[in-house]
């Protein structure tokens, strides 16, 4: 199975002498959950991206409040480049969605340790809110996890280019419970995304 890299996104805003910026970076261990299989599987990596947005009218916020608005279980499209990042809402399971919001926290360090990634905003270098993210896995859906961003792909047209989700097993952190012996283990939340190579 190919390793995958997650592009991190960021939002930078300048207003009234203060700077509001956002970053999306891996929550723990380069934003990855261990991919476990009967053979050696390289770990995914992450990179950082930034972008600029118009200044808001105020910089006073409650803890955990961000310019980007999404709720737990909403899906997003995180992408762009290191100089021009993008983050937008997307319908879960759609071709555009690559992450799902699993938590909202005042700081990214408060995201659960087995989250795949996070998107955090800061004011004057201090985090003011973070979205904790998992890949938007769908059973029988396929994902290309070998590029800069995970992305949904057509299962029949991409042989050798990604993985197909065969099952999501709850109440276990043992990849052996997957028939293929290959999966992504979320050990703190006790579930495994079982996959097979395309």
Backbone as CSV, one residue per row, in Angstrom:
resi,resn,N_x,N_y,N_z,CA_x,CA_y,CA_z,C_x,C_y,C_z
1,UNK,0.850,-1.177,0.000,0.000,0.000,0.000,0.888,1.229,0.000
2,UNK,0.541,2.180,-0.761,1.340,3.410,-0.882,1.179,4.270,0.348
3,UNK,2.192,5.008,0.681,2.095,5.976,1.772,1.283,7.155,1.282
4,UNK,0.686,7.886,2.205,-0.026,9.075,1.766,0.451,10.269,2.543
5,UNK,0.345,11.417,1.896,0.753,12.676,2.516,-0.463,13.553,2.613
6,UNK,-0.593,14.254,3.711,-1.724,15.149,3.897,-1.247,16.579,3.831
7,UNK,-1.835,17.339,2.932,-1.490,18.748,2.853,-2.219,19.466,3.960
8,UNK,-1.531,20.293,4.647,-2.131,21.105,5.674,-2.525,22.430,5.050
9,UNK,-3.603,22.997,5.546,-4.056,24.272,5.008,-3.931,25.337,6.074
10,UNK,-3.919,26.570,5.660,-3.816,27.640,6.641,-4.564,28.858,6.159
11,UNK,-4.917,29.720,7.107,-5.644,30.939,6.820,-4.925,32.062,7.528
12,UNK,-4.572,33.108,6.803,-3.890,34.244,7.412,-4.700,35.497,7.140
13,UNK,-4.954,36.274,8.187,-5.708,37.508,8.045,-5.009,38.593,8.849
14,UNK,-4.913,39.797,8.290,-4.288,40.904,9.001,-5.345,41.971,9.246
15,UNK,-5.462,42.432,10.517,-6.464,43.453,10.836,-6.046,44.244,12.055
16,UNK,-6.200,45.525,12.002,-6.020,46.408,13.159,-4.763,46.076,13.956
17,UNK,-3.670,45.808,13.319,-2.427,45.547,14.027,-2.302,44.140,14.569
18,UNK,-3.298,43.286,14.376,-3.176,41.910,14.831,-3.217,40.985,13.628
19,UNK,-2.673,39.803,13.802,-2.650,38.831,12.720,-3.462,37.621,13.113
20,UNK,-4.404,37.246,12.262,-5.176,36.027,12.457,-4.685,35.053,11.410
21,UNK,-4.272,33.898,11.825,-3.827,32.914,10.853,-4.315,31.549,11.262
22,UNK,-4.377,30.670,10.297,-4.826,29.312,10.569,-3.903,28.328,9.907
23,UNK,-3.754,27.199,10.535,-2.957,26.134,9.958,-3.689,24.827,10.144
24,UNK,-3.436,23.942,9.253,-3.921,22.584,9.404,-2.706,21.706,9.375
25,UNK,-2.476,21.043,10.458,-1.320,20.179,10.557,-1.738,18.918,11.273
26,UNK,-0.909,17.898,11.201,-1.239,16.657,11.869,-1.354,16.851,13.365
27,UNK,-2.327,16.214,13.956,-2.533,16.334,15.385,-1.426,15.633,16.159
28,UNK,-1.057,14.457,15.734,-0.042,13.685,16.423,0.690,12.836,15.395
29,UNK,1.978,12.651,15.554,2.737,11.729,14.717,2.559,12.020,13.238
30,UNK,2.797,13.255,12.839,2.675,13.678,11.450,1.275,13.508,10.893
31,UNK,0.257,13.565,11.743,-1.111,13.546,11.262,-1.565,12.210,10.765
32,UNK,-0.947,11.150,11.223,-1.295,9.856,10.685,-1.805,8.920,11.749
33,UNK,-2.542,7.961,11.276,-2.826,6.794,12.095,-1.992,5.686,11.487
34,UNK,-1.497,4.771,12.311,-0.634,3.739,11.755,-1.387,2.890,10.731
35,UNK,-0.791,2.684,9.590,-1.331,1.756,8.610,-0.653,0.422,8.878
36,UNK,-1.434,-0.588,9.209,-0.866,-1.855,9.617,-1.268,-2.913,8.605
37,UNK,-0.324,-3.721,8.180,-0.644,-4.813,7.274,0.308,-5.964,7.534
38,UNK,0.103,-7.041,6.826,0.971,-8.197,6.967,2.370,-7.873,6.442
39,UNK,2.467,-6.865,5.589,3.763,-6.429,5.084,4.059,-5.044,5.630
40,UNK,5.293,-4.598,5.488,5.674,-3.283,5.987,4.951,-2.190,5.211
41,UNK,4.376,-1.233,5.936,3.653,-0.128,5.309,4.268,1.188,5.737
42,UNK,4.759,2.018,4.772,5.325,3.316,5.144,4.278,4.209,5.785
43,UNK,4.703,5.053,6.706,3.778,5.990,7.344,3.560,7.211,6.464
44,UNK,2.348,7.761,6.510,2.063,8.990,5.774,2.851,10.168,6.344
45,UNK,2.982,11.229,5.545,3.649,12.441,5.996,2.729,13.629,5.763
46,UNK,3.116,14.797,6.224,2.290,15.988,6.084,3.143,17.184,5.701
47,UNK,2.507,18.183,5.098,3.192,19.432,4.776,2.306,20.602,5.197
48,UNK,2.840,21.805,5.194,2.132,22.991,5.651,1.828,23.909,4.491
49,UNK,0.643,24.496,4.490,0.267,25.447,3.448,-0.304,26.703,4.088
50,UNK,-0.230,27.831,3.387,-0.780,29.077,3.897,-1.548,29.807,2.803
51,UNK,-2.459,30.657,3.217,-3.207,31.491,2.279,-3.640,32.755,2.997
52,UNK,-4.032,33.777,2.271,-4.491,35.027,2.871,-5.961,35.238,2.599
53,UNK,-6.654,35.797,3.574,-8.074,36.125,3.461,-8.274,37.572,3.880
54,UNK,-9.393,38.205,3.497,-9.668,39.573,3.933,-9.742,39.676,5.459
55,UNK,-9.424,40.830,5.985,-9.429,41.041,7.433,-10.844,41.062,7.980
56,UNK,-11.057,40.468,9.166,-12.365,40.540,9.799,-12.568,41.916,10.424
57,UNK,-13.795,42.234,10.792,-14.070,43.523,11.405,-13.679,43.548,12.874
58,UNK,-13.538,42.389,13.515,-13.146,42.330,14.917,-12.211,41.153,15.148
59,UNK,-11.388,41.216,16.188,-10.509,40.109,16.523,-10.850,39.528,17.889
60,UNK,-11.949,39.959,18.519,-12.360,39.416,19.801,-13.209,38.180,19.562
61,UNK,-12.785,37.063,20.183,-13.484,35.799,19.976,-13.557,35.009,21.264
62,UNK,-14.555,34.140,21.322,-14.638,33.181,22.413,-13.647,32.058,22.135
63,UNK,-13.146,31.388,23.173,-12.226,30.267,22.942,-12.862,29.234,22.020
64,UNK,-12.095,28.767,21.048,-12.585,27.765,20.114,-13.326,28.321,18.913
65,UNK,-13.526,29.647,18.859,-14.241,30.260,17.737,-13.268,30.541,16.600
66,UNK,-13.668,30.193,15.379,-12.813,30.373,14.205,-13.568,31.109,13.104
67,UNK,-12.825,31.661,12.148,-13.446,32.274,10.972,-14.100,31.225,10.090
68,UNK,-13.423,30.092,9.903,-14.008,28.999,9.132,-15.054,28.322,10.007
69,UNK,-16.237,28.083,9.456,-17.320,27.505,10.242,-17.646,26.102,9.776
70,UNK,-17.593,25.163,10.716,-17.982,23.777,10.479,-18.325,23.168,11.829
71,UNK,-19.150,22.140,11.801,-19.554,21.451,13.022,-19.027,20.017,12.995
72,UNK,-19.049,19.358,14.156,-18.665,17.955,14.239,-19.555,17.162,13.278
73,UNK,-18.947,16.246,12.551,-19.558,15.398,11.511,-19.726,16.105,10.177
74,UNK,-19.394,17.397,10.072,-19.339,18.046,8.766,-18.080,17.564,8.051
75,UNK,-18.120,17.564,6.736,-16.947,17.202,5.958,-16.391,18.431,5.266
76,UNK,-15.101,18.360,4.975,-14.403,19.483,4.346,-13.492,18.986,3.246
77,UNK,-13.142,19.910,2.381,-12.111,19.686,1.363,-10.927,20.532,1.781
78,UNK,-9.853,19.881,2.172,-8.630,20.543,2.581,-7.630,20.345,1.461
79,UNK,-7.049,21.417,0.954,-6.126,21.268,-0.162,-5.312,22.506,-0.393
80,UNK,-4.874,22.677,-1.621,-4.061,23.820,-1.991,-2.593,23.493,-1.976
81,UNK,-1.786,24.544,-1.907,-0.335,24.396,-1.915,0.236,25.092,-0.690
82,UNK,1.543,25.075,-0.568,2.168,25.721,0.587,1.999,27.227,0.566
83,UNK,1.681,27.811,-0.586,1.492,29.253,-0.652,0.045,29.659,-0.903
84,UNK,-0.825,28.720,-1.200,-2.212,29.044,-1.504,-3.126,27.897,-1.072
85,UNK,-3.353,27.791,0.235,-4.162,26.709,0.793,-5.646,26.988,0.628
86,UNK,-6.436,25.920,0.661,-7.888,26.045,0.588,-8.531,25.129,1.612
87,UNK,-9.644,25.573,2.176,-10.491,24.734,3.014,-11.918,25.168,2.760
88,UNK,-12.764,24.212,2.453,-14.166,24.485,2.158,-15.011,23.351,2.688
89,UNK,-16.260,23.648,2.985,-17.199,22.588,3.348,-17.465,21.728,2.120
90,UNK,-17.734,20.442,2.346,-18.064,19.510,1.273,-19.036,18.480,1.834
91,UNK,-19.876,17.919,0.993,-20.812,16.875,1.423,-20.031,15.603,1.715
92,UNK,-20.285,15.006,2.875,-19.594,13.771,3.245,-19.849,12.702,2.184
93,UNK,-18.820,11.960,1.844,-18.921,10.915,0.840,-18.851,11.417,-0.586
94,UNK,-18.855,12.742,-0.768,-18.786,13.305,-2.122,-17.357,13.240,-2.637
95,UNK,-17.205,13.426,-3.904,-15.873,13.406,-4.531,-14.979,14.501,-3.947
96,UNK,-15.568,15.613,-3.513,-14.781,16.737,-2.993,-14.279,16.506,-1.571
97,UNK,-15.044,15.794,-0.745,-14.707,15.655,0.675,-13.486,14.766,0.878
98,UNK,-12.516,15.260,1.668,-11.398,14.401,2.026,-11.212,14.266,3.537
99,UNK,-11.852,15.124,4.330,-11.787,15.009,5.785,-13.160,15.225,6.398
100,UNK,-13.334,14.670,7.616,-14.544,14.871,8.404,-14.127,15.468,9.742
101,UNK,-14.892,16.457,10.215,-14.614,17.073,11.517,-15.061,16.104,12.605
102,UNK,-14.132,15.711,13.481,-14.471,14.781,14.567,-14.547,15.485,15.919
103,UNK,-13.913,16.635,16.040,-13.952,17.420,17.275,-13.665,18.871,16.942
104,UNK,-14.131,19.768,17.822,-13.722,21.174,17.792,-13.115,21.460,19.159
105,UNK,-11.924,22.048,19.147,-11.220,22.308,20.394,-10.652,23.720,20.380
106,UNK,-10.399,24.306,21.558,-9.749,25.606,21.612,-8.324,25.571,21.053
107,UNK,-7.631,24.435,21.190,-6.259,24.297,20.698,-6.087,22.928,20.057
108,UNK,-5.233,22.870,19.031,-4.997,21.610,18.327,-4.379,20.552,19.230
109,UNK,-3.631,20.969,20.247,-3.023,20.010,21.169,-4.080,19.254,21.966
110,UNK,-5.325,19.739,21.946,-6.407,19.069,22.661,-7.153,18.072,21.778
111,UNK,-6.777,17.978,20.501,-7.378,16.970,19.622,-6.983,15.578,20.109
112,UNK,-7.883,14.636,19.942,-7.576,13.250,20.314,-6.350,12.798,19.528
113,UNK,-5.504,12.035,20.151,-4.205,11.676,19.585,-4.242,10.842,18.318
114,UNK,-5.351,10.147,18.034,-5.379,9.334,16.821,-6.149,10.005,15.678
115,UNK,-6.394,11.322,15.812,-6.987,12.077,14.696,-5.991,12.097,13.539
116,UNK,-6.501,12.140,12.303,-5.626,12.149,11.134,-4.956,13.493,10.907
117,UNK,-5.608,14.588,11.262,-5.092,15.907,10.945,-5.851,16.925,11.780
118,UNK,-5.465,18.191,11.695,-6.272,19.254,12.294,-6.114,20.523,11.489
119,UNK,-7.083,21.404,11.651,-7.042,22.741,11.066,-7.213,23.702,12.229
120,UNK,-6.237,24.583,12.458,-6.284,25.505,13.591,-6.104,26.932,13.118
121,UNK,-6.786,27.855,13.771,-6.612,29.281,13.501,-5.959,29.943,14.700
122,UNK,-5.149,30.974,14.420,-4.464,31.698,15.484,-4.681,33.198,15.330
123,UNK,-4.583,33.910,16.448,-4.553,35.370,16.453,-3.242,35.759,17.107
124,UNK,-2.436,36.550,16.374,-1.119,36.968,16.859,-0.287,35.787,17.349
125,UNK,-0.360,34.677,16.622,0.442,33.503,16.936,-0.122,32.603,18.023
126,UNK,-1.289,32.939,18.581,-1.902,32.129,19.638,-3.130,31.422,19.061
127,UNK,-3.162,30.101,19.200,-4.309,29.348,18.682,-5.588,29.760,19.388
128,UNK,-6.634,29.962,18.577,-7.941,30.342,19.128,-9.008,29.303,18.831
129,UNK,-8.704,28.327,18.010,-9.668,27.287,17.704,-9.095,26.280,16.739
130,UNK,-9.547,25.031,16.873,-9.035,23.969,16.008,-10.141,22.997,15.651
131,UNK,-10.070,22.506,14.422,-10.934,21.429,13.958,-10.079,20.168,13.894
132,UNK,-10.473,19.131,14.616,-9.770,17.854,14.600,-10.403,17.020,13.480
133,UNK,-9.587,16.435,12.621,-10.075,15.827,11.387,-9.642,14.381,11.215
134,UNK,-10.543,13.576,10.654,-10.228,12.238,10.156,-10.471,12.231,8.663
135,UNK,-9.807,11.332,7.964,-10.109,11.140,6.551,-11.575,10.734,6.443
136,UNK,-12.260,11.207,5.417,-13.679,10.892,5.201,-13.801,9.506,4.558
137,UNK,-13.541,8.474,5.377,-13.623,7.089,4.905,-15.075,6.694,4.685
138,UNK,-15.361,5.991,3.592,-16.689,5.455,3.296,-16.528,3.994,2.887
139,UNK,-17.293,3.080,3.501,-17.238,1.668,3.139,-17.610,1.517,1.668
140,UNK,-16.836,0.725,0.948,-16.949,0.485,-0.498,-16.455,1.677,-1.321
141,UNK,-15.994,2.730,-0.652,-15.421,3.871,-1.350,-13.920,3.709,-1.477
142,UNK,-13.341,4.420,-2.428,-11.901,4.327,-2.663,-11.249,5.688,-2.470
143,UNK,-10.042,5.662,-1.939,-9.279,6.872,-1.683,-7.873,6.711,-2.241
144,UNK,-7.385,7.767,-2.868,-5.989,7.850,-3.261,-5.281,8.506,-2.089
145,UNK,-4.460,7.738,-1.419,-3.762,8.249,-0.249,-2.276,8.450,-0.526
146,UNK,-1.905,8.474,-1.814,-0.501,8.579,-2.177,-0.059,9.959,-2.618
147,UNK,-0.976,10.927,-2.688,-0.608,12.265,-3.138,-0.461,13.233,-1.988
148,UNK,-0.485,14.526,-2.312,-0.372,15.552,-1.282,-1.581,15.564,-0.352
149,UNK,-2.761,15.302,-0.900,-3.993,15.270,-0.117,-4.711,13.960,-0.382
150,UNK,-5.297,13.337,0.655,-6.142,12.180,0.361,-7.314,12.659,-0.483
151,UNK,-7.717,11.860,-1.459,-8.862,12.245,-2.275,-9.628,11.026,-2.740
152,UNK,-10.940,11.207,-2.839,-11.823,10.134,-3.270,-11.593,9.862,-4.754
153,UNK,-11.576,8.576,-5.119,-11.343,8.180,-6.504,-12.354,7.122,-6.922
154,UNK,-12.488,6.933,-8.221,-13.344,5.897,-8.793,-12.651,4.551,-8.595
155,UNK,-13.302,3.622,-7.926,-12.686,2.324,-7.603,-12.308,1.522,-8.838
156,UNK,-13.080,1.616,-9.907,-12.833,0.770,-11.080,-11.801,1.349,-12.041
157,UNK,-11.532,2.630,-11.944,-10.662,3.263,-12.937,-9.263,3.567,-12.409
158,UNK,-8.922,3.072,-11.238,-7.655,3.490,-10.641,-6.845,2.323,-10.083
159,UNK,-6.769,1.230,-10.787,-6.025,0.069,-10.300,-4.585,0.472,-9.988
160,UNK,-4.137,0.091,-8.807,-2.775,0.382,-8.388,-2.552,1.781,-7.858
161,UNK,-3.623,2.566,-7.692,-3.440,3.959,-7.302,-3.985,4.317,-5.923
162,UNK,-4.646,3.426,-5.244,-5.225,3.780,-3.958,-5.680,2.564,-3.181
163,UNK,-6.625,2.801,-2.265,-7.176,1.733,-1.444,-8.698,1.790,-1.480
164,UNK,-9.311,0.619,-1.291,-10.754,0.518,-1.180,-11.087,0.157,0.262
165,UNK,-12.025,0.886,0.858,-12.450,0.605,2.223,-13.427,-0.573,2.167
166,UNK,-13.058,-1.672,2.816,-13.900,-2.865,2.801,-14.806,-2.946,4.020
167,UNK,-14.401,-2.324,5.123,-15.197,-2.380,6.351,-14.633,-1.363,7.340
168,UNK,-15.449,-0.974,8.279,-14.988,-0.190,9.427,-15.413,-0.969,10.657
169,UNK,-14.435,-1.498,11.388,-14.688,-2.356,12.544,-14.561,-1.530,13.818
170,UNK,-15.640,-1.477,14.590,-15.655,-0.735,15.853,-15.391,-1.684,17.015
171,UNK,-14.858,-1.149,18.096,-14.592,-1.943,19.287,-13.319,-2.766,19.194
172,UNK,-12.415,-2.402,18.288,-11.157,-3.124,18.156,-10.061,-2.162,17.700
173,UNK,-8.847,-2.502,18.053,-7.678,-1.778,17.548,-6.716,-2.790,16.949
174,UNK,-7.264,-3.923,16.487,-6.470,-5.018,15.931,-6.735,-5.142,14.440
175,UNK,-5.717,-4.826,13.635,-5.863,-4.911,12.185,-6.094,-6.348,11.739
176,UNK,-5.763,-7.309,12.587,-6.023,-8.712,12.282,-7.501,-9.011,12.121
177,UNK,-8.360,-8.132,12.645,-9.803,-8.303,12.478,-10.252,-7.979,11.057
178,UNK,-9.368,-7.397,10.254,-9.659,-7.123,8.841,-9.289,-8.365,8.034
179,UNK,-10.166,-8.787,7.150,-9.895,-9.949,6.318,-8.634,-9.787,5.482
180,UNK,-8.375,-8.564,5.036,-7.199,-8.301,4.197,-5.917,-8.214,5.013
181,UNK,-6.048,-8.039,6.324,-4.876,-7.832,7.165,-4.275,-6.453,7.008
182,UNK,-4.977,-5.584,6.283,-4.484,-4.225,6.067,-5.550,-3.233,6.499
183,UNK,-5.148,-2.235,7.258,-6.106,-1.235,7.694,-5.441,-0.097,8.415
184,UNK,-6.230,0.893,8.741,-5.779,2.060,9.481,-6.366,1.960,10.880
185,UNK,-5.485,1.904,11.869,-5.881,1.664,13.250,-6.028,2.984,13.999
186,UNK,-7.181,3.181,14.606,-7.444,4.331,15.470,-7.517,3.758,16.889
187,UNK,-6.356,3.639,17.517,-6.279,2.896,18.769,-6.939,3.576,19.957
188,UNK,-6.992,4.888,19.995,-7.629,5.549,21.138,-9.149,5.440,21.083
189,UNK,-9.693,5.440,19.887,-11.149,5.340,19.735,-11.604,3.920,19.408
190,UNK,-10.670,3.004,19.339,-10.943,1.575,19.135,-11.773,1.276,17.903
191,UNK,-11.242,1.686,16.743,-11.819,1.196,15.506,-10.738,1.089,14.442
192,UNK,-11.026,0.283,13.438,-10.083,0.031,12.360,-10.800,0.232,11.031
193,UNK,-10.188,0.985,10.131,-10.680,1.120,8.764,-9.951,0.058,7.945
194,UNK,-10.687,-0.986,7.542,-10.105,-2.091,6.780,-10.059,-1.697,5.306
195,UNK,-8.923,-1.906,4.665,-8.751,-1.539,3.269,-8.101,-2.663,2.492
196,UNK,-8.239,-2.586,1.181,-7.473,-3.442,0.282,-6.868,-2.558,-0.796
197,UNK,-5.676,-2.931,-1.244,-5.020,-2.176,-2.299,-5.776,-2.333,-3.609
198,UNK,-5.830,-1.283,-4.398,-6.454,-1.364,-5.732,-5.444,-1.898,-6.729
